[in-house]
């Protein structure tokens, strides 16, 4: 097996996993307080109303 191809595939996989982790962390930081606030208020948005 060609080591260069394996190395590129592994590098791309690690890069994607790191990017997904960063995005999930940012989204949680930004939107988790908003979700908890809405859950405490008991306000549900139904059909955009």
HELIX and SHEET records of a PDB file:
HELIX    1   1 UNK A    3  UNK A   41  1                                  39    
END                                                                             
